[in-house]
Amino acid sequence: MEQWRKLGLAGLPPSADNVNARDHNTLEQDLDPKSMREIQAFVSRHIGTQTVAKVLSSQNPKPELVGFDGDPADVNSVASWLEATW
C-alpha cells in the first residue's frame, strides 16, 4: 500500500492472483549439483547482485529500494542487500 501511495495511485491496490499456486520442486531438487553450480556461475557473471547494484547505484534519481536502509549510491551496500534479499 505504501508503494501504491508513493506512486500517486488512487484507490486500493489490486489483489494478487496466484494462478500458479501449487507445489513445485526446488531447483536443487530438479537439477544435479554440477548443473546448479554452472547456472549459479552464469547468473552471477551476467546478472549477479554486483552487476544489478552497479546499474541501480548509477541512476539519477536513485530508485527507491523497498526495505533498503543504506546509501543507494554505495554499490557494495546495495549488492550486499540484494544478496541477502534475493
Secondary structure by P-SEA (a helix, b strand, c coil): caaaaaacccccccccccccccccccccccccaaaaaaaaaaaaacccaaaaaaaaaaccccccccccccccccaaaaaaaaaacc
